Amino acid sequence: MILTRGWSLFLVAVGVFNWAIWPRFSVAIWQDQRAWTGSIGHSSPTAFLLVHAVLVITAVVVGTIVGTLGVRGFLADRRIRAGRRPVVAGAVPTAPANG
């Protein structure tokens, strides 16, 4: 399956969005009093911090995967527009048939 240029750019935008938003959100969660049992950063974390840490890590990982797929789709679309065959992972190149 080859993604269109529009969908590829959308996936790249989603990946960039996740990388732009979630790390800043994690800083806000870290500085929130609800994340700690006592003073911020010097006491035990609460479930609030742990749940949000899992959410942030998951969002960044998914954003990375989606962004990578978008870049790969964009490059495949560009190869097709240039008249070259797309690169398929794991495929063995074959010689053209003479005939």
Short mmCIF file of the C-alpha atoms (twelve columns), coordinates in Angstrom:
data_MODEL
# 
_entry.id   MODEL 
# 
loop_
_atom_site.group_PDB 
_atom_site.id 
_atom_site.type_symbol 
_atom_site.label_atom_id 
_atom_site.label_alt_id 
_atom_site.label_comp_id 
_atom_site.label_asym_id 
_atom_site.label_seq_id 
_atom_site.Cartn_x 
_atom_site.Cartn_y 
_atom_site.Cartn_z 
_atom_site.pdbx_PDB_model_num 
ATOM 1  C CA . MET A 1  0.000  0.000  0.000   1 
ATOM 2  C CA . ILE A 2  1.293  3.431  -0.897  1 
ATOM 3  C CA . LEU A 3  0.013  6.520  0.871   1 
ATOM 4  C CA . THR A 4  -0.962 9.573  -1.090  1 
ATOM 5  C CA . ARG A 5  1.048  12.731 -0.624  1 
ATOM 6  C CA . GLY A 6  -1.769 14.385 1.351   1 
ATOM 7  C CA . TRP A 7  -2.145 11.515 3.824   1 
ATOM 8  C CA . SER A 8  1.613  11.261 4.178   1 
ATOM 9  C CA . LEU A 9  1.889  14.937 5.082   1 
ATOM 10 C CA . PHE A 10 -1.005 14.550 7.514   1 
ATOM 11 C CA . LEU A 11 0.812  11.693 9.282   1 
ATOM 12 C CA . VAL A 12 4.001  13.758 9.456   1 
ATOM 13 C CA . ALA A 13 2.004  16.645 10.956  1 
ATOM 14 C CA . VAL A 14 0.502  14.302 13.577  1 
ATOM 15 C CA . GLY A 15 3.980  13.066 14.496  1 
ATOM 16 C CA . VAL A 16 5.323  16.613 14.798  1 
ATOM 17 C CA . PHE A 17 2.287  17.637 16.856  1 
ATOM 18 C CA . ASN A 18 2.869  14.775 19.313  1 
ATOM 19 C CA . TRP A 19 6.526  15.706 19.698  1 
ATOM 20 C CA . ALA A 20 5.695  19.406 20.134  1 
ATOM 21 C CA . ILE A 21 2.844  19.058 22.634  1 
ATOM 22 C CA . TRP A 22 3.468  16.045 24.872  1 
ATOM 23 C CA . PRO A 23 6.962  16.847 26.214  1 
ATOM 24 C CA . ARG A 24 5.732  20.300 27.313  1 
ATOM 25 C CA . PHE A 25 2.685  18.671 28.891  1 
ATOM 26 C CA . SER A 26 4.957  16.328 30.854  1 
ATOM 27 C CA . VAL A 27 6.792  19.334 32.322  1 
ATOM 28 C CA . ALA A 28 3.450  20.776 33.465  1 
ATOM 29 C CA . ILE A 29 2.479  17.456 35.048  1 
ATOM 30 C CA . TRP A 30 5.862  17.198 36.802  1 
ATOM 31 C CA . GLN A 31 5.359  20.648 38.334  1 
ATOM 32 C CA . ASP A 32 1.783  19.927 39.444  1 
ATOM 33 C CA . GLN A 33 1.359  19.443 43.197  1 
ATOM 34 C CA . ARG A 34 -1.028 16.511 42.577  1 
ATOM 35 C CA . ALA A 35 1.894  14.536 41.099  1 
ATOM 36 C CA . TRP A 36 3.744  14.337 44.417  1 
ATOM 37 C CA . THR A 37 2.936  13.288 47.985  1 
ATOM 38 C CA . GLY A 38 4.969  16.176 49.405  1 
ATOM 39 C CA . SER A 39 7.275  18.767 47.875  1 
ATOM 40 C CA . ILE A 40 7.581  18.738 44.096  1 
ATOM 41 C CA . GLY A 41 10.383 16.495 42.866  1 
ATOM 42 C CA . HIS A 42 11.577 15.549 46.352  1 
ATOM 43 C CA . SER A 43 8.860  13.141 47.461  1 
ATOM 44 C CA . SER A 44 7.159  10.017 46.173  1 
ATOM 45 C CA . PRO A 45 5.231  10.222 42.913  1 
ATOM 46 C CA . THR A 46 1.484  9.672  42.987  1 
ATOM 47 C CA . ALA A 47 -0.668 7.655  40.606  1 
ATOM 48 C CA . PHE A 48 -1.476 10.967 38.888  1 
ATOM 49 C CA . LEU A 49 2.170  11.332 37.785  1 
ATOM 50 C CA . LEU A 50 2.599  7.682  36.842  1 
ATOM 51 C CA . VAL A 51 -0.561 7.540  34.722  1 
ATOM 52 C CA . HIS A 52 0.375  10.732 32.902  1 
ATOM 53 C CA . ALA A 53 3.934  9.477  32.371  1 
ATOM 54 C CA . VAL A 54 2.534  6.384  30.651  1 
ATOM 55 C CA . LEU A 55 0.249  8.576  28.522  1 
ATOM 56 C CA . VAL A 56 3.092  10.874 27.475  1 
ATOM 57 C CA . ILE A 57 5.456  8.005  26.637  1 
ATOM 58 C CA . THR A 58 2.745  6.240  24.634  1 
ATOM 59 C CA . ALA A 59 1.831  9.411  22.732  1 
ATOM 60 C CA . VAL A 60 5.449  10.158 21.835  1 
ATOM 61 C CA . VAL A 61 6.085  6.569  20.695  1 
ATOM 62 C CA . VAL A 62 2.907  6.538  18.585  1 
ATOM 63 C CA . GLY A 63 3.800  9.998  17.217  1 
ATOM 64 C CA . THR A 64 7.228  8.715  16.222  1 
ATOM 65 C CA . ILE A 65 5.781  5.680  14.454  1 
ATOM 66 C CA . VAL A 66 3.080  7.691  12.678  1 
ATOM 67 C CA . GLY A 67 5.549  10.406 11.657  1 
ATOM 68 C CA . THR A 68 7.982  7.796  10.324  1 
ATOM 69 C CA . LEU A 69 5.219  6.173  8.278   1 
ATOM 70 C CA . GLY A 70 4.296  9.590  6.908   1 
ATOM 71 C CA . VAL A 71 7.874  10.319 5.841   1 
ATOM 72 C CA . ARG A 72 8.200  6.891  4.229   1 
ATOM 73 C CA . GLY A 73 4.886  7.363  2.409   1 
ATOM 74 C CA . PHE A 74 5.919  10.811 1.201   1 
ATOM 75 C CA . LEU A 75 9.240  9.509  -0.116  1 
ATOM 76 C CA . ALA A 76 7.519  6.581  -1.869  1 
ATOM 77 C CA . ASP A 77 5.057  8.981  -3.491  1 
ATOM 78 C CA . ARG A 78 7.945  11.175 -4.604  1 
ATOM 79 C CA . ARG A 79 9.720  8.170  -6.157  1 
ATOM 80 C CA . ILE A 80 6.551  7.212  -8.029  1 
ATOM 81 C CA . ARG A 81 6.110  10.750 -9.352  1 
ATOM 82 C CA . ALA A 82 9.729  10.690 -10.531 1 
ATOM 83 C CA . GLY A 83 9.039  7.484  -12.433 1 
ATOM 84 C CA . ARG A 84 10.987 5.141  -10.167 1 
ATOM 85 C CA . ARG A 85 9.683  2.094  -8.382  1 
ATOM 86 C CA . PRO A 86 9.039  2.478  -4.648  1 
ATOM 87 C CA . VAL A 87 11.475 0.744  -2.318  1 
ATOM 88 C CA . VAL A 88 9.841  -2.194 -0.554  1 
ATOM 89 C CA . ALA A 89 11.448 -3.257 2.705   1 
ATOM 90 C CA . GLY A 90 12.912 -6.733 2.473   1 
ATOM 91 C CA . ALA A 91 12.435 -7.025 -1.288  1 
ATOM 92 C CA . VAL A 92 15.257 -8.432 -3.370  1 
ATOM 93 C CA . PRO A 93 15.921 -6.378 -6.510  1 
ATOM 94 C CA . THR A 94 15.608 -8.329 -9.731  1 
ATOM 95 C CA . ALA A 95 17.083 -7.707 -13.139 1 
ATOM 96 C CA . PRO A 96 14.665 -6.421 -15.776 1 
ATOM 97 C CA . ALA A 97 13.367 -9.026 -18.185 1 
ATOM 98 C CA . ASN A 98 14.844 -8.908 -21.659 1 
ATOM 99 C CA . GLY A 99 12.265 -9.454 -24.227 1 
# 
